Amino acid sequence: MAPQSHAPRILLTRPAAQSQRFARDLRAAVPFSLQITISPLMSPVLMPDAVPTIPVAALIFTSETGVQAYAAQSARIAPLAYCVGDRTARAAHALGMQTVSADGDAEALIARIKAQAPAGPLLHLRGRDARGDIAPRLTAAGLPAETAIVYDQQPCPLTVTARRILRGVAPVIVPLFSPRSARLFAQMAEPLAPLRIVAMSRAVADAVDPALSARVSIAQKPTGDAMIAAVKEWLMQPASA
């Protein structure tokens, strides 16, 4: 067990609500106190008017924020939601939708939809910055799908506290959940502290700027639980590791 005095700092850069939840779950997973700083790199801006009120067989959600944007409009256009993971599925279920969780990434989600082959058009509600080309790939596979951009993520500067720990001497563990967050972190960080980056996927790891001189690990699965496990692995290492 890592002594508290030698424990690295942890910098969480997701939007505030997701970072607070991750911090709570991480504290519950380790047997010692943690020094956690929250400094979101992006803030979501919902665009509920962008959700088209057309009948579809199912909606596709690749983030909880997409569900939030859908919740912000009064019309409900589909009873079924295909969701990238369990948290997103729970958010959609709270709206009264039947949900199917891929428990993974965009590839797993596409495979799940292809396997079930819903009868009728699909609509992917997503952010402006997204990967995977889900709707075009489903359409090419014979499952007509459209895309609606229902939120944006506006960049946010690092807080004074975040900059201070990044310029300190103690190691800083930085979980990164998307390629865009990896790129924004590289643009803003200017770190002096030793960095331990935990990437949610290979795509996120590939977006980490080599100039950061960071040690990078990749979560075994693109899920919150796997990210917790990967951060915990860093925390449990000896201080000299």
Secondary structure, 3 states (H helix, E strand, C coil): CCCHHHCCEEEECCCHHHHHHHHHHHHHHCCCCCEEEECCCEEEEECHHHCCCCCCCEEEECCHHHHHHHHCCCCCCCCEEEECCHHHHHHHHCCCCEEEECCCCHHHHHHHHHHHCCCCCEEEEEECCCCCCHHHHHHHCCCCEEEEEEEEEEECCCCHHHHHHHCCCCCEEEEECCHHHHHHHHHHCCCCCCEEEEECCHHHHHHCCHHHCCEEEECCCCCHHHHHHHHHHHHCCCCCC
